[in-house]
């Protein structure tokens, strides 16, 4: 057995070496067209993500941690003497940026598809309490830490706290799905709280953006966004109860399985776009789209079962999700670790990020819940935290040093959260 694993490991190392050399050889020979550069980047990202995911799973860590670490490695190849700027390649590629965003839409659609709306309503009160505390505590503790570290310049401290308040439902959801805990009582609270957290996060971003633009608080903008959010969810429920069964019946006229893959793909994109038009996060729309199929049965060929659609859409999500996590990791710049003040700030804000969400989990009431596990499930900030950081940096609110530190904190919580949560899943 040991010899077999060694042989497999040797073949994997050879494959990784070839995949890593391809872009370097291509760049050295002057390959500059967009198709070739993107294709080589995809080969490198997917191969390394799969290998690192397999390795980390063998070490008892979530696969997604390995995928993020693969991105960190690719984003810092210059430190190893491989002279091409991979993060710049990702940022300059419209396809890579879109692929990362599409991954979130597909993942949240899959999560909604595997969730039960009635179960979510049962934990609605607990989810709301966790979400509200999970926003208020990080903002307050983050602002206080910013004042102590003397990085509170104008709106900078408020945006810093808002960055720490955002929760990435996608990262925890993937771990819950992999461990079969998505429909557990604690898993449902995490999922519901994370969705509510996203809505609150968008509202918070809108308020801070309004203050940044006008210099004063605008109640009007906040009320409009709240009204849009409520209208979106109300319309989605109406569609789910009245129109979705008819749509399923029309699509079921054909017996080809491929049409269901296309239907699911387009449905997720359509609701994501509708959410964007409503001023909400697109991933909320994708999640609602999945929920709309909750109690609808559909026919694929000779079978009549819901899980068939999940099986048809999963191969697409797996590829794009791997690309997404590598994309996140590739934005890390390890050079910032050379500055002691940056290290102190990263450590302090990471501690605040973990502690604030962990405390929020203890607001859950009732038996059968793992309160600490729920809090830890809210720890990853992921893409949502990066949205806040990027907005503040683009508008000159964050200094380059603060921005670099916050990106590291977001990525650390993305790694730390699942690592701390996994041992607690046996209690879910």
N, C-alpha and C positions, 0 to 999 in steps of 0.2 A: 504493500500500500504506500509506504514512504517513497519507494522508487517511482511509483506511478505519479504521485503528487509532485515529485521533483521533476519528472519529465514534463508534466503539464506546466509547471512553473517556468521551466526552461523555454518551452515553446511560447509561453506568454511574454517572457522577456524579449525574445527575438521579435515577436509581433510588435511589441511596444517600441523597440528600437527602430524597426522599419517605419512605423507610423510617425515617430518623432523626427526621423531623418527626412521624410518626404517633403514637408514644408521647407526645411532648411535647404535641401538640394534644389527645390523649385525656385526659391528666392535667389539662390546663388546663380542660377541659370537664367535669370531675368524674367520669370513667369510673372506677369502683372495683370492679365485679364481677370475680370471679376469672377467668371465661372470657375477658373482653375484655382484661384485663391480661396474661394468659398468652399469648393469641393475638398481641397486638401485640408482646410480647417475643420470641416465636418468629420473627415476620416480621423484626424488627430483627436478631436473632442470626444467622439463616440467611442473610439477604441480605448482611449485612456480612461474615460468615465466608466466603461464596463469593467476594465481591469482593476481600477482602484475600488469600485463598488464591490467587486468580488473579494478583493483583499480585505477590505474593512469588515465585510460580513463575516469572513473567517476569523477576524479579530473580535467579533462580538459587537460591532458597532453598526449603526444603520447604513444601508447602501448609499443613501444620499450624502452622508458625511464624506464618503470616499469620492463621490462625484464632485463635491465642492472642493475637496483637496486637490483633485485632478485639475480643476480650474486654477487654483492658486499656483500650482506647479507651472502650468502653461503661461500664466500671467507674469511669471518671474523667471522665464527662461534666460533672460539676459544675465542673471546672476550666475548661470551655469556656463556662460560663454557662448550661448546660441544667440546670434545677433539678428533677431527680427522681432518687431514689436507686436506681439499677439493681441494684447488688449486694444491697441490702436486698430488692428485689423477688424476686430469684433465691432468696435464702435463705428467704423467707417462702412460696415456692411449693413445695408438696410434689411437684408434677409436674416442676418443673425439677430438683429434687434427685434424683428417681427417674430422670429422663431421663439425667442425667449418669452415674448408676450403671449404668443399663441399657446405655449406650453401651460401657462397659468389658466387660460380659458378652458383648455381641454381637461386639465386636472380638476378644476372646480366643477366642471360639468360631470365628470366621473364621480366625484364625491357626492354631488346632488343626486345622481342616479342611484347611488348605493345607500342613500339616506332615506329615512321615512319621515315625511312631514308631520305625521301625528306624534311620532316620538320626539321630534324637535319641539313641538308645541308643549309637550309634557314637561320639558326642562326649560321652557321659555323664561320663567321667573329667575331661575338660577343662572341661566346664560346671560340674561340682562344684567344681573347684579355683578357677575364676574367681569363682563365687558365694561361696565361703567367704572368699576374700581380699577380695571386694567388699563383704563385711559387716564383717570384722574391721578392715581398714585405715581405712574412714571413721569407724568408732566410735572407734578409737584416735587418729587424727589430729584428729577433731572434738573429742574430749574435751580433747586437748592444746591446741588452738586456743582452746577455751573458757576454759581455765585462764590462758592468756597474755592474753586479752582481758578477764579478770576477770568472766566471765559464768557461772562455774561455781558455782551455788548449790544444794547438795544434789543431787537427782536431775536438775537442769536440764541439767548437762553430759552426763550419760548419755543422756537423751532427745534432746539435740541431736545427739550422735553417731549415735544410732539413726535419727533423721530423715535424716541424710546417707547412711545405709547402704541405705535402701530404694531399689529400682530400679523404674521404671515400664516394664514390658515393652510396654505398649500403644503408647506414643509411638514407640519405635524400630521396633516391628513394623509400624506403618503406613508408615514410610519404607521399610523393607525390602520390603514388599509392593509399594509404588508403583514401586520401582526393580527389581523382579524378582530380589531377592537373598535372599529368605527361605529358600530351600532350598540356598543356598551353604554351604560348610563353615563359614565364619566366622559366617554368619547363624544356622545351627543351634546353634552354641556360644552366641551371644548369647541366643537364645530359651531354650535349656535352662538357662543360667545365671540368666536373669531369673526363670524359673519357680521354680528352687531358691531363688533369692534371696527371692522372695515367701514361701516356706515358712519360711525362716530368719527373715525379718522378722516374721512372725506369732509365731514362737516367742520372738523377742527382745522384742516388744511384750508378750507374755503374762508374761514374766519381770519386766520393768520395771513392768508394771501391778501384779503381785503384790507387788513391793517397795514400790511407792507406797502400796498399800492396807494392808499389814501391817508395813512397816518392816524386813522380813527376807526373805532369799532362800528361795523355796519350791521344792524339787526335785520335790515331788509334782505340782504343777500342770504343770511343764515335761514330766514323763514322760507325763502323761495326754494332753497336746496332741500330743506326738510319736507316741504310740500311735494317736491318732485320725487323724493325717496318714497314717501307714503303712497303717492299715486302709482309709482312703478310697481310696488309690491301688490297693491290692490288689483291693478290690471292683470298682473301675472297670475294671481289666484283665479280671476275670472276666466282667463284663457285656459288655465289648467283644468277647471271644472266643466267648462262648456265646449271649448273649441278643440282641445288636444285630442280627445277620443275620436273626433271626426277626422282630424288630420292623420291619425294613426290608421284609421280605417281606409282612407284614400291611398296611403302609401302601401298598405298591405295588399293592394290589388296585384302587385308583382310578387313573384316568389324568389327573386334574386336577392341574396344576402347583401350584395354590395350596395344596394340602394339604401339599406338601413344605416350603413356606415356613412354614406353621404348625407342622409337625413340627420343623423346625430351631429355630424360635423357642422352642417349648416345651421342647425337649431342652436347649437352652442354659440356660434359666431353671431347669429342674428340677435340673440338676447344679450350677448356681451355688447354689441353695438347699440342696442336700445338703451342699455344701462348707461353707456357713455353719453348718448344723446341726452339722457335725463340728468347728467352731471354726477353719476355714480361711478364707482370702480367697475370696469368691464367684467372682472371676475365674479362680482356679485350677480350680474346678469346670467353668466354661465352656470353658476350654482343654482339659481332659480330655474333655469331651463331644465337641469337635471331633476330637480324636485317635481317639475310639472309631469314627468313621466312616472312618478312614484307609484300610483295605483292604476296605471294604464297597462293593459296586456296587449301584446301585438304578435303578429304571426310572421315568422321568418321561415320560408319554405314550409315544411310540415310541422314545425314546432311552434308552440305558443307559450313563450316564457320571457320574462323580463331580462334575465341575466344574459340572454343571447346578445342583446345590444351592448352590454358591458364588455363581453368577450370580443365583439367586433371592433369596438373603439379603442380598446386597451393597447394594442400594438402601436397605434399612432401616438397615443399619449406617452408611452414608454420612451420612444425615441426623442420626442420634443422635450420631455421633462429632463432627460439626461443632458440635452443641450442647454436647457435653462440653468441647471445647477452648475455646470461648467462655466457658463457665462457669468454667473454671480461670482464664483471663485476667481475668475481671471481678472476681476477689477481690483483685487487686493494688491497693494504695493508694499512689499516687505521692507522697503527702505525706510518707512516711517518708524520702524522699530528701533532705529539708531538714535532717536531723540528721547532722552529720559523723561522729559515733560509729557511727550506724547504717550509714552508707556504708562505713566501715572494716570493720565486722563482716560486712556483706554480701559485700564483696570477698574477705575472708579465708576465709569459709566456702565461697564459690563456688569459690575456688582449691582448697581441700581436697576439695570434692565432685568436681571434674573430675580432679584429680591422683590421688586414691585409686582411683577406678575405672579410670583409664587404666593405672595400675601393675598392677592385678589382671589385665588382659588379657595381660600378659607371662608369666603362669603356664601358658599354653597350650603344649602340647608336640606336636611333629610338624610335617611340612611342609604347605604349602598354606593356612596360616592368616595372616590379617592381625591380628597381636596388638594393635597400637595401635588398629585399627579396632574390634576386639572390646571393648577397654576403653572406647572412646568410645561404643560402642553401649549401654553400661551406665550412662552418665552421667545421662540424664534421670531425675528423681525423680518428677515429675508427681503423680498422685493418691495414690500410695503414701506419698510423703513427707508430703503434706498430712494423711494419716490420723494419722501420728505427731505432727505439729505440733498438730493439732486436739485430739487426746487429751490431750497435755501441757498445752495452754492451758486446756481445759475443766476439768482437775483442779488448776489453780492451780500447775502446775510451771513453766510458762513465764510470764515477765512479758510484758505487752503489747508492749514494745519487742523482746524476743527473738523473740516469736511473729511480729511483723511482718517482722523481718529474715529469719527462716527461710522464711516464705512467699515472700519475694522471691528467696531462694536457690533454692528449689524451682522457681520459675517461670523463673529465669535458666538453670538446668540444663536445663529443658525446652526452652528456645530454643537454648542453646549446644550441647547434645549433638547434635541432628540437624544443626545447621549445621556442626559439626566432622566429623561422620561422613560426610556426603554426598560430600565429595571423596575419601574413602577407599574408597567402594563399588566403584570400578573395580578394586580389588585383591582383592575378595572372590571 
